[in-house]
């Protein structure tokens, strides 16, 4: 008998501002694991108590007002660790653990600001370091999911205007190539596995633009990547656009995947 598991990712743009939405969404969707990015809170102020009162476990790694990652789950994670741990300066952008035998890696990839800036070079270097991280800790045969706001739209159909946005840091050829190098190690885009070639499937819409949902002016930058064993076990994947229409929403929404796995 297989074990069913629902796993999702969400850039909350402040976990404290979106906590009620996160807990309600997890309950109504019966999600087992939710990877959260941009928690924007230092660890001493992370809202642990209401999460635990909701019957969930949580691990987190953050700082004040910027970046930060967390994983909420129905059962406690095992082998929890944070950071790239490669000797270079780091920010709270990676947290990982094991859930029911599945390795979960949750990342908030640097955005990059401007293609001519040092921040974009930092983004590209961070992605290089992440490829080395996967090589050090896992193999392509590991049951592994890499989730998060990866701040890269891989294909032209993943942005609303690929010509105008050609050199944007989240669609820049160098950023897309860096993401592809990581995937070449042995990772599959789970959403695209179930929706090949399907356009207007976005997970992020800019607050600063008007009527973005109606205009379909979005980006697909939040992803669930899987090694082959996990990709083959995936049964569905989708983007919950409705959640972006909630009161005081994040500028991102939930990306979800279901898996049927062999018993442990």
Secondary structure as GFF3:
##gff-version 3
##sequence-region A 1 264
A	DSSP	beta_strand	3	11	.	.	.	ID=ss1
A	DSSP	alpha_helix	15	29	.	.	.	ID=ss2
A	DSSP	beta_strand	33	37	.	.	.	ID=ss3
A	DSSP	three_ten_helix	43	45	.	.	.	ID=ss4
A	DSSP	alpha_helix	48	53	.	.	.	ID=ss5
A	DSSP	beta_strand	57	61	.	.	.	ID=ss6
A	DSSP	beta_strand	69	73	.	.	.	ID=ss7
A	DSSP	beta_strand	78	82	.	.	.	ID=ss8
A	DSSP	beta_strand	94	99	.	.	.	ID=ss9
A	DSSP	beta_strand	102	108	.	.	.	ID=ss10
A	DSSP	alpha_helix	118	137	.	.	.	ID=ss11
A	DSSP	beta_strand	144	149	.	.	.	ID=ss12
A	DSSP	three_ten_helix	156	158	.	.	.	ID=ss13
A	DSSP	alpha_helix	173	184	.	.	.	ID=ss14
A	DSSP	beta_strand	188	189	.	.	.	ID=ss15
A	DSSP	alpha_helix	190	194	.	.	.	ID=ss16
A	DSSP	alpha_helix	212	215	.	.	.	ID=ss17
A	DSSP	beta_strand	222	226	.	.	.	ID=ss18
A	DSSP	alpha_helix	228	233	.	.	.	ID=ss19
A	DSSP	beta_strand	234	240	.	.	.	ID=ss20
A	DSSP	three_ten_helix	241	245	.	.	.	ID=ss21
A	DSSP	beta_strand	254	261	.	.	.	ID=ss22
###
